[in-house]
Amino acid sequence: MGSESVKVVVRCRPLNDREKALNSKMVLSMDLDRCQCFIEKPGAVDEPPKQFTFDGTYYIDQTTEQLYNEIAYPLVEGVTEGYNGTIFAYGQTGSGKSFTMQGVLDPAVQRGVIPRAFEHIFESIQCAENTKFLVRASYLEIYNEEVRDLLGSDTKQRLELKEHPERGVYVRDLSMHSVHSVGECERIMEQGWKNRAVGYTLMNKDSSRSHSIFTIHLEICNTDPAGQDHLRAGKLNLVDLAGSERQSKTGATGERLREATKINLSLSALGNIISALVDGRSKYIPYRDSKLTRLLQDSLGGNTRTLMIACLSPADNNYEESLSTLRYANRAKSIQNRPRINEDPKDALLREYQEEIKKLRALVSGQLGTADLSSLLSGQSSAVPSTLQSSPTDTKKEKIKEEYEEKLAKLQAEYNAEQESKAKLQEDIVALRRSYESTLSDLEKSHASRGSCVPKDVAFSCTTQVAEKEDPPNTDPMLLCTAGATSPTKPAVQKDPDRDGLIQSADINTAGALDQKHALERLQQLEQQVIGGEQARNKELQQRHRQRRNAADQRKAQLVHALSEDTEESDNVLLDVYNSIQEEVHVKSQMLVKVQGKLKAARLEIRDLQAEFEVERNDYLATIRRLEREGQLLNSLLERMVPLVRRDCNYSNLDRLKKEAVWDEDSATWKLPDVMVQKTTLPSGKK
């Protein structure tokens, strides 16, 4: 597939109670049909409003349901087909980002993008035919540039970012949770939301103090008419960013100020990424400047379909922040991604599940032996019989099944026979013992009459105790006696190989039945993990799913038509045939007024950009001066402290330490050598 631009929409919230109390005025307006947003500069009556065009505009009376159905629906639908997708909300603090992503339960039309994505994904899974899905979810936050697992046992533990040539950037030790329904997704989202860092500021009482990313991983197995399985993998990132802040407005101090500093740094890094991607001249894209940009690397300029929702405040006292958000959003429109379907992923867990399910089903139907079953249940890689791999004919399957049933019946009969003969065996042992005692008594009497006695250790040597009246179950009582001096009439007890075979067969049969039970339990467990097609025959659900897809396509067609009308109007001015000179002059005069207005707006935009650039330049210079002062202070401290360090310590030589220090990209820290003290021993003097 070719390149695709990042989709950008803007959403404006109503004035909140704080802004109403300050008598703030509305400076934002929108043309919903043409997807245009206008912002007026407070106090500049003679200046035309600044105009921006996006893929969608949603004003104060538009709902999250409309936004999702028109813009987000096609992206999430693509995830169920094997694409990667990302939806993130961007804007200043208190502009409605969390409201857009999380939403509220009442009214239902304002439920957030994240819960709607849950419903959409599982609706598509239930409607899919000849397709199975494995769905897993993870939830993380980036707090003060530390990655944390919101669903882990320790939500404060710092996790590391790693990079793999095939998987890309991933979080090490991030927990994955299998989900099978919308309710399970909402439950773990609620669990993670409670663990997320929030705090009070003057602009928002429940301000998010961290960036959060809820990720849904899909593994898809589609079976074609020929019976071949095709594996794909999709991933949906649902990102709720913390808002940019100004300390003068939020009143942040202490911990809140440190949080705001980290938030602004990561958002600045995100803005730099957007600028570098749009610039086209930048050979280096600074993804490593923050944890957020590294995790969103594939979403910005990568292989992902991306939707950016720019959230705005309409109040005049937030004019500068809203204008900055609009400019970043306008730049993001020009980012080109190259989305592609993730076909045949090598690390697909669904592939392993499907193979194990096939083996277990073959076992239950009698096509695997006991040895194969034991190795399968113990996690070993038991080879699948050739009858399974080569798709045998029905005749061969039937023959194997008959042989299995015949062996099973034989083992069952032997086991029953062994149980019946156990009672007879007890009687034989008792009779044998009495006969032996009688013979031994006669022998002792015979020797006593001759004045001699048979030594006990010679007369009786038994290697195994004679069975008591009650033998424990599944035991094999054997009477192995040696009668070196006994009479030849003494009966000898021999080991019965047939009976050993019976007991061994019974043990195998019992173990096989137990393994069959474990196999069924494991099969049920795996089949619960793999879902899909439960409502494939539900015509009503399929019709509703089709209507929602068509509605999104119609909205896209309307937008294309509205934009094409603007182009046609500008072209028709030069191509139309006029009835008179006066009519032509009138039409072209109107067109000239519009062009002059655009020219004036462009000049004002250049002036504002130059003024903002000057402000940012002064801020950068002030930051550079502050960093230089801090650097001079640290150097002065080092110069005073180095002479105090012991000469036999490796930290007494700063130049050598600088050469040995190594920068670690993953942790973004310097790795310094360990502190070592070299002990020098002098030779003892000769007397």
N, C-alpha and C positions, 0 to 999 in steps of 0.2 A: 504494500500500500504506500502511496505517496505521502508527502508532508501534509500536516493539518495544523491550523492555527489554534492557539489557546483560546477557548471560548471565555468571554468576559461579559458579565452582567452587573448592573448596579441596582442597589435597593436602598430606598430612603425610608427611614422610620419617622413616625410622628414626633412632635415636640413632647419631651417628657415634662414631669412636674417641675423639675429644677429650672428648665429653660423657660417654662411658662411663668414661673415666679420672677425670673429676671427680665420678663417682657421681651424675650427674644423674637426676632422676625424671621420669616421663612426666606431663604435666599436660593433655594433649589426648586426647579420645576422640570417637568419631563413631558416629552411627546411619546406616548406609549406605542403608537402605530409605527413611527419611524425609528423607535429605539434611540431617541436623542435625549440628552440631559443638559440642562442649562443652569449655570450658577452665576448669580449677580454679586458684584463686589459691594459690600455695605458702604453707603455714603457716596458712591460714584454713580449719580443718576444719569449723567450724560454718556456713560460708557455702556456699550452693548454687552449683554451677558456672554460668558464664555460657553462654547458649545462643544459637546463630546458625543460621539456615536458609538454604541456598543452592540453586542449581540442580543441584548434584552435590557429593558428598563422596568423597574417595579417601584411604584410610588407608594405613598403612605397607606392607601386603601387596598393595595394588592396583597394577596395572601401567599403563604409559603407553598400551599397546594398548587397554585398557578405557576409559581416559579419552578417547582419540581417537574410538573407535567410537561411544561413547555421546553425546558432547557436541560434539566438533570436526567430526565427519563431516558433519552437516547444513550447517554454516557453509561448509565448503570446497566442498561440492556446490553451494551457492548461487552461489559465485564462478564456477563453470563455466556458470552460467545467466545471468550478467551483473550480479551484485551485487558490491559491495565488501565485503570481510571483513577483520577484524583479530583476531589472537590474540596476547595478551601475558601474560607471567608476571610476577607482582608479589610482593615479599616482601623480608625482610632478607637480608643477605649470608650465603651458606652454607646457604640454605634449600632449594636444589634447583631453582632457576629454569632454569639452563643444562642441568641434567640432564633436566628436563621438555621443554625446547624442542629441544635438540640430541640428547640421549640417548646411548646406548652401542650398539655393534654386537652385543655378547654380554652377556646373552641377547637374543634378537630381540624379545621382548615389551616390552623397555625401550627400543627405538628411539624417538627423540624425535618431537615433533609436526612439526617441519620436514621431516625425510625422509619421514614418513608422508604429509604433505600433497603432496609431490612425486609419490609413487606414486598417490595418489588422483586428482590432477589428470590425469595422463597415462593412467590407467585410464579415466577418464570421456571423455577425448578419443578414445581408441581405440574406445570403444563407441558413440560418437555417430554417428548416421546423418544424411546430408545436411547435415553441418555441418563447417566448416573452422575451424581455430584458428591464431592466430599467438601464440607464447609468448615473452616476454622477461623477463629477471630483472635485478635490481639489488641491491646489498648496501652499506649504509652504516653508519657508527658515529658516535655523538656522544660525543666525548672532550673533557672540560673545556670543554663548551659550544661545541665546534668540530665541524662536520659534515665527515666524511672519506669518501672513496670507497674501500671495501675491495677493489674489483676494478679500480681505476684504475692508471695507470702510476706515479703518485706518490700513495701512500697517506697521506702526511702533508699533502697540500695541503688548504687550508681552502676549503670550498665555501659558496656563499651560498644562502640561502632566498629564493625569490621567490613572488609570489602572482599568480594569473591568475583573471579572473572566471569562466572555464569550468573550467579545470583545478584550481583551488584552489591550495593551497600545494604547491610542488615545489622540488626541489633543482637549481640551475643547474649544468650541465656534469656531471651524474651519468651515468656510463656505463651503457648498456643492452646486454645480451647475449642474443642469440637462443639458445633452448634447444629441443631436439627430443626429449629423452629424460630419464628419471630420472637416468641416469649423468652427463649433462652438468650437471644441476642440482646433484648431489652434488659434482661436481668443482669448480664455481665456489664452492659453499658452503665446501668445504674450503680452497680458495685464500683466500677472504675471512677464514675463521676463523683462519688462520695469521697474518694481518695485524692481527688485532684486539688491542687493548691488554689484557693480563692482568698480574696481579701477586700477590705473596705477602702475606697478612695472617695474623694469629693464628687467625682463624676459618675461613679458606679459603686453601689454598696456591695454588689457581689461580683467584683471585677476578677476576671481570670488572670492568675499570676503566672501562668505557664501555657505553652503551646501543647495541644493534645492531638494525637493521631490514632483514630480507630481504624483498624485494617481488617478487611474481610478477604480471606484467601479461598479461592475456588479451584478445585481440581475437577475437570470435566472429562467423562469417558463416553464417547458417542459410538454406537454400533451401527455400521452401515448395512445395506441390504445383503451384502456378501458375508456378513457375520464378523467382519474385522473391526477391532476396537481402535479408536483414534483418541489419543489423550491431548488435552489442552489445559492451560492454567490461566486463571484471571485473578486480578488483585484490585481491590477498591480501597483507596485511602480517603478517609473522611477527616479533614483537618479543621480544627477550631483554633485559630491563632489568638494569642493575647494581643491587646490593642496597643498601638503606639501612644505614648503619654508625654505631656508637658508638666514638669514639676510645679509650675506656677498655677496650673489649673487643677491638678489632682491633689495638691497639698501633701505629696508623698514625702515621708521622712523615714530615716532609719532603714529597717528591713524592706519596707515598701519602696524606698528610693533605690536600694540595691537591686531589687527585682525589676523595677522600671528600667534601670540602666541596662541590665542584661536583655530585657525584652526589646528595647530600642536598638541595641547592637545587632541582635539577630534579624530584626525587621530591616535594618539598614543593609545588612548583608543580603537579604532577599531582594531589596530594591537594587542593589549593585548587580546582582545576578540578572535581573530583568533588563537593566540598562546595558550590560555587557552583551547579552544575547541579541538585543534589538540593534545595537550599534553596528554589528557586522564586521567591524575592524579589529575587535578584541580577539587576540589569539589565545588568551588565557581567561577562562571563566572561573572566578574564585568561589567554587562550591565549598571549599574547606574552611571558609571564614566562620561558619557556625554549624552547629549540629542540625539545625532546621534545614539549612540549604543542602547539606549532605544527604539527609533523608529524602528531600524533595528533588534530588538531582535528576531522576528519571522523569519527573513530572514537568520539569522546565528544560526543554530542549532535548528530551529523551524519547523513549518509546511508549509514552503514556498519553491517553486522552485526558486533557485537563480542563476543568471549569473553575474560574475565579469569580467569586461573588464579592464585589466591592460594596461594603456597607457604609452609608453616609448619614450624617446628622444634618438636618435642614436649617439649624439655627445659625444666625449671623455671627455669633461669637465663636463658632467653630468653622468659620469660612476658610481659614488657612489650612486646617487639617483636611477638610473636605476637598479642597482644591488639590492638595497634595495626593490624596487618595485617587482622585479622578485622573490625575496625570500618570500615576503609576499604572492604573488600570488601563489607560489608553496605550501606554507602552507595551503592556503585557499582551495586547491583541496581536502584536507583530511577532511574538515568539512562535517559532515553527517546531512542532514535534513530529516524530515519525512513528506513529502507533503501528503495531503489528500484533498478530495473534501468536501467543506463546504455544507453539505446537510441540508435542512429544517432549515435555520436560523430563530431564534425566532423574531428578530427585523427587518425582511424583510419589506421594504416599498412596494415592489411589491405585496406582499400578500394583504395589505390593498387596494392598487389600484385595484387589480383584483376583490376583493369583492365589492368595491364600483361601479365598472363598471358593474358588474352583476346586482346589484340593480337598477342602472340607466337604463340599457337596459330593465329590467323587467318593470320599470315604464313607459318607452316610449311605450312598447308594451301593456300596460294596465293591468299589473298584480299586481300593487301596488296601494293602495288607497291614497287619498289626505293627510291623517294624516301621513302615512308612508313616503310620499314624502317630506312633510314639515320637519319632523324630520331628514330625510336623508340630505336635503340641509342645514339644520341648524347645521350639524355636530353631531347630536345625534345618538346614537347607536340604531336605529330602528330595531326591530326584523324583519327578512325576513319571509314572509308568508310561511306556511308549503308547499304550492304548489311549492315554489321555492326550498326549502330545500330537499324535498323528491322526486324531479324529477317527476312531475305528468305526466299522460298519455296525449296524444294529445286530447282526448275527453274532459277531465276535463279542459285543457287549453282553448279549444274552448268555453266551457260553460262559463268560467270566462270572456273571452273576450266579448261574447254576452251580458252578464249581464252588463258589464262595458259600452258597446256601448248603451245599452237600457237606462241606467241611465243618460248617457251623453245627449242622444237625449231628454229625458224628461226634464232635467234641461234647455236645450236650448229652448224648447218649452215654458216652464214656463217663462223664461226670456223674450222671444218675446211677450208673452201674457201680461206680466206686463208692457212692454213698450207701447203696444197698448192701454191698459186701463188707462194709465196715463192721457191722454187728457180727457177722459170721467170723470175721477175722479176730474179734475180741474173744469169742468162744474158743477158737482154735488155739489162741495164745494161752488161755487158762488151762485147757486140756494138756497142752504141751508142757506147761510148767509142772502140773501134777505128775505127769509121766516121768519127767526128769527127776523130780524129788523122790519118787518111788524107786527109780532105778538106782539113784545115788545112795539111798538108804539100804537097799539090798547089797550094794557093793561094799559099803562100810561094815555091814554085818558079816559079810564073807571074809573080809580082811581081819576083822576083830577075832573071828574064830581061829585065824592063823597067827594071831598075836601081832599083827601089824595094822597100821592105819594109813589111810590115803591122805597125803598132804592136801590141805584145802587149796593151796595156791596152784596145785597141779590138777586136782580133781575138778576145779571150777575156775574157769577164766572167761569172763564175759566182757566184751567191749562196749556193750550198750545195755543199759538197764532194761529189765523186762517191763513192759507197759503196765501201768497201774490199771485200776478198774475203769477210770475215766480218762481217756486220752484227750489232749487238747485238739481242737479241730485242725484239719489239714496237716497233721503230723504223720510220720511214717514210722511206727514202732517196729524196730528190727531186733531180732534176738540172734546175735552173732556169738556163738559159744565155741570154745575149743576144748575138747575132752581128750587130752593127751593120755590120760590113764583111765578113761572111762571104758565102759563095756561097749563092744561093737553094736549092741542092740539099742544104744541111745540114739534117738532120732536127732538129726542135724537140721538146723533151720537155715535155709538158703534165701538169698535176696531175690525177690521176684521182679524181673525187668518189666513185665507187662503191667504190674501194679504201679511201678514208678512212672510208666508212660501215662497211665490214667491220671495220676495226681498232677503230673506236669501239664497234661492237656487241660485239666480243670483250672489250674492256675492261669494258663494262657487265656482261657475263655473268660475267666473273671476279670483279668486285666484288660482284655479287649472290650468287654462290656463297659468297664469304667472309662476307658479311653473314648468309647463312642459317646458317652455322656458329656465328657469334656469337649469333644469335637462339636457336639450340638450347641453347647453353651457358647463356645468360641464363634461358631458360625452365626448364631443369633446376635452376638455382640458386634461382629463386623457388619452384618447386614443392617443393623441399626445406625451405624456410622455412615453408610452410603445411602443417600436418598435421591429421589427424583422420579417423576412420572406418576405420583400418587393420584393426581387429578387430571391425568392425560385425557380421560374420557368425559370430563366435566365441560360440556358445551358452553354453559353460562360463564364459567371462569375464563375459558379460552376466548370467548367473544369480548369480555371486558378487557382482557389483556390486549387483544387486537385493536380495540377502540382507543385505548390509551396510546398505543404506538402510532396509530393513524393521526390522533390529535397532535402529537408532537411533530409529525411530518407536515401537517397542515400549517401549524404555526411557523415552521421553518420556511414553507413556501410563501406565506404571507409576508414574512420579513424580506425575502428575496424580491418579491414583487414591489414592496414599498420602496426599497432602495433603488430598484431599476427605474421606477417612475421619476425619481429625482434626476437620474442620469438622462432619461428621455426628455424631461422638461428643458434641461440646459442645452441639449442637442437640437431640440425642435425650434429654439429661438433663431438659430441660423438657417434651418432648413425649411421652415414654414413659408407658405406663400400668403402674402397679405393683400387685402382688398384695396388699401390706399396707403399713401406715405404716412398719413397721420396715425393710422393703426400701427404701423411698423415702428414709428417713433415712440408711441406710447408703450408698446410691449418692451422694446429695447431699453427705454428709460427705466422701466420697472426693474428690468434685469440689471441695469447699471447700478441702481440704488442697492440691490442685493449684493452685488460684487463689491461696491464701495464699503458696505457694512462689514463684509467678510475681511476686506483689506484693513479696515480700522481695527477690527477685533484681532487680526493677526499682529498688527503693530503693537497693540496694547499687550498682547501675549508676550511678544518679544521683550517689551519693556519690563513686564512683571518677572519674566524669567531672568533677565539681567539683574534686577533688584534682588531676587531670591538667590541667584548665584553669588552675588556680592555678600549677602548675609551668610551663606554657607561657607564662602571663602574665609570670612572673618572668624567664623566658628572653628574652621579647620586650623587657621593660624593660631587662635587662642589655645586650641588643644595641643598643637605642636609646641608652643611656648611652655605650656604646663608640663608636658612630658619631658621637655628639655630640663626644666627646673628639677623635676623629680629624679631624672637621670644624674644631674650634677650632685644632688643630695646623696644619692646612693654611692656614687663614685667617691665623694668626700668621706663617707662613712667607711668605705672599704680601705681607703688610704690610711685612715687612722687605726683600723682594726687589724690589718694584715701584720704589722710589726708585733702585735700581741699574740699571734699564733705561733705555736712551737715550731722550730726550724725542722724537726724531724717528722712533721705532719705534711701530708701531700697538699693540704689546703693553704700552705704558706706560699705557694707559687701560683698566682692567679693566671698567668699566661698559659701555663701548662694545663690548668683546669679548663680554660676556655677551649683549648684544642681537644680535650677529651670529652667535653660535653656534647651530647647528641640530642637533636630535636626529634621528638616522637610525634608523628602526624596524627595517630589515632587518638592519643590522650591530650594532644596540644600542650605538652609540657616538655621541659628540658630534663633529660636523664643525666644526672651528675654522678661522678665516680664516688665510691664509698670512701668514708674517712679512714685513712690508714696512718699509723704511727710507726715509723721504722726505728727499731731499737738497734743501736750500734754498741757492740761489746768490744772492749779493748783487750788485747792479749795481756796476760798477767806478766809482770816484770820478773826477771830472773834474779835470784838472790846470789 
